[in-house]
Amino acid sequence: MQFILDENGDIVDVNEFAARYLGYMRTELIGTSPFALVHPEDRKRVRHRSKWLFLHQPNNIHSLEFRALKKNGEIILIQQNMSQMTSEDGKTLFLISCHHIPSEKKARQLLTGQKKVLEWIAKELPLSDILTEISRTVEEIRPNILCSILLMNDETKKLYHAAAPSLPTDYVETINGMEVKMNAGSCGTAAYQRDLVIVSDVQTSPLWQRYQALARSHGLRACWSIPIFSSTKKVLGTFAMYHREPCEPDTEDMDLIYTFSSLAGLAIEQARMREELQESRQHYQSLFEYNQDAVFSLHLDGTFFAANGAAAQITGYSRHELLSMTLHDLVIGEDWPKTIEAFANTAEGYSRHVDFRIQHKTGTILYLNATSIPIFINKKIIGVSVIAKDVTEREEREERIQQMAYYDPLTGLPNRRLFPELVLAAVKKARENGKMAAVLYMDIDRFKYVNDSLGHSFGDQVLQKTADLIKKCVANSGTVARMGGDEFTVILPNLDHQEQAIDIAQRILRMFQDPVQIDDLELFLTLSIGISLYPQHSENVDALIQYADIAMYEVKQKGKNDYYVFQDDHLKKKLPDLILLGDLHKSIRNRELFIVYQPIIDVKTTKIRAMETLVRWYHPVHGTVPPSEFIPLAEETGFIVSIGEWVIRQACEQHEKWKKIGLPPVRIAVNISVKELQDQHFAKRVEAILSQKQISPEYLELEITESLMIYNEPIILNNLMRMKEIGVRLSIDDFGTGYSSLAYLKRLDVDTVKIDQSFIADCPRSYYGSVITTTIISLAHHLGMNVIAEGVEHLDQFRYLEEKGCQEAQGYLFSRPLHPKEATKLLFQGIRHLY
């Protein structure tokens, strides 16, 4: 089929065969656009490609495959060759030669390629050979395509070359080790987004900005890339098809992409399974032979069929001797019932831990700590493996450990862990005898001054002396314990009336009326003592201790150096907080918590760059509860972790809603507490929320208070560093008021510092406020950080910040915190009232 087009792209002549084959008269086609013959789904691509050829390629012949329509609607696959020529009168003409490509030929090529690759996979040929064959097969089917396969490295999370038979070597070496992130070409972006990425022109795509010069130097203009997935949807690598001219994939290209990326995934997964199986075998052999613990393998009848060197060493029997014995021959009689029970449970498919004793070949009794594991072959249990450790020395140390666990090393008194058990025993004894029991809770008044003034070593001597004096007063009437720090407790069992407890308390107070001699120094010490009674105040052990503690603090408030018996009204004072805390735990379920958003604006343009997320609580009875009341309660009890996760989820959902209605993306800033960061699963939960809501991590900014920097805890630092690794932004709130250090700013790669509103309030009138603000802005600029000024309420403050180069600002001058609907409206309208 022959066509001649004029410089406008219209048909000026067509041969008779072409007209007849397509079902037209020649006169019907002359003067019309050839794009009318192109299938509607391919028309945009063909038009774009043809326009590009008209403008840029005057001397070469260019090929293009697409679907064409006959007059009767029949679809045919066509390969078109186009060249440019000049007529005798100097006009530019385009000569097009087309021929029909039988679909069966393409199908045969595809099936042949698939069959060959599958055969290679079945034969377990080297993975590199299989992936190269996949690439060559695609390139044979589509001669204009250059194929590339990259593999994901699970440790570095980067993509590395696996196969690219036709790509230039320099190009392959340069992209080797490509990062998985946005704007890392088609492949890095596809692996990051876990989806197909089509770039029709790399020279105009922002995804290719980093690699445009490289692609241009090698004549690569289009790249379509898809992640290679495992059967569990894990990204194994990427499958890419390059083109030397700008274009989009047609239906056949898409079939090839999906078909051969799936084959690549199958080949990679099979190869890795073989590697893992081989490693597993070697690992098992190493664990068995070189394990320092004894490893026995037993048939279900209890006879040994394998034992490692450690098993022989622990039992004293050689491997040969063990293989002729049974488990019953080793275990001593008293421990046989629990041992055989654990063995029977394991034979049913349950792993068990059990401690038992065996008799060494020399007759010595040894203690073993063992784990029994079922041995499966073809999903059937054929035996049991026992991994055993000699813990004889541990058993001998247990009594010493018990002493360390339940007694205070400084005073020798029972400690906080043992004291509740002592109270429980006293309560039971009092109940049996129809008596009373009392708990005395006391601490040394102003003991902190002793430590601060005279040192901790001297303070320890004071504590020891205090313990001795209290024990002397209590004598045989009860038991003294140290709860920690300068706090001591006493349990008094078998009392007939509360005056006996009061008498002991008064006796202790009188003991400290005289100075306490420590070395050459005389100290006047006083104590505050709280008393609770069984059964008057409670029958619960924890409540009795807590009530005595509450009564002790009542003494502190009344002037110290006295005793006080717990009264119910003490608890009523704490009841409002307790009730509020109970309601707070139900607030999320009852949908009483809600989110408001306060905009953060660009100082230069006044455009909204971010929204800070703030949590509010509307109590059904008490109305709005200020954050200053319920946040400390949530912090104290750890409920802030659940609230924090809920806030992040709500913020991400709102971000997603804004994106769906066409608003440009803005950062979402969320305040994070110490309690949240002390949770080792914090980072994983944030990652899961971002993945579930499909929010790019750079749009989430976590605000941490500057004072948090004093918590030099590995869990906190690991959580923050993990957030930075995945791309979440970090902001230091209230900067300039806490304990921040430049080392932490550098180590955590902080993105933003927020100048505390106390400094902004003084600007620009206060010299010191202005100097501090200017210094923070300058410091942040030199460290490459963004700066946000909080609490901007007046126009002169805003102008001052603009003059000093502060990037962003937040405060009532721009907007109060808004409900989602109001925030959405503001995002559409923008900040209008500043000018």
Secondary structure, DSSP 8 states (H G I E B T S, - for coil): -EEEE-TTS-EEEE-HHHHHHHT--HHHHTTS-GGGGB-HHHHHHHHHHHHHHHHH-SSS-EEEEEEEE-TTS-EEEEEEEEEEEE-TTS-EEEEEEEEE--HHHHHHHHHHHHHHHHHHHHTT--HHHHHHHHHHHHHHHSTTEEEEEEEEETTTTEEEEEE-TTS-HHHHHHHTTEE-STTSHHHHHHHHHTS-EEES-TTT-GGGTTTHHHHHHTT--EEEEEEEE-TTS-EEEEEEEEESS-----HHHHHHHHHHHHHHHHHHHHHHHHHHHHHHHHHHHHHHHH-SSEEEEEETTSBEEEE-HHHHHHHS--HHHHTT-BHHHHB-GGGHHHHHHHHHHHHTT--EEEEEEEE-TTS-EEEEEEEEEEEEETTEEEEEEEEEEE-HHHHHHHHHHHHHHHB-TTT--B-TTTHHHHHHHHHHHHHHHT-EEEEEEEEETTHHHHHHHH-HHHHHHHHHHHHHHHHHHHGGGSEEEEEETTEEEEEEEEESSHHHHHHHHHHHHHHTSS-EEETTEEE---EEEEEEEETTT-S-HHHHHHHHHHHHHHHHHHTSSEEEE--HHHHHHHHHHHHHHHHHHHHTTTT-EEEEEEEEEETTT--EEEEEEEEEEEETTTEEE-HHHHHHHHHHHTTHHHHHHHHHHHHHHHHHHHHHTT----EEEEEE-HHHHTSTTHHHHHHHHHHHHT--GGGEEEEEEGGGGG---HHHHHHHHHHHHHT-EEEEEEETSS---HHHHHHTT--EEEE-HHHHTTTTT-HHHHHHHHHHHHHHHHTT-EEEE----SHHHHHHHHHTT--EE-STTT---B-HHHHHHHHHH---TT-
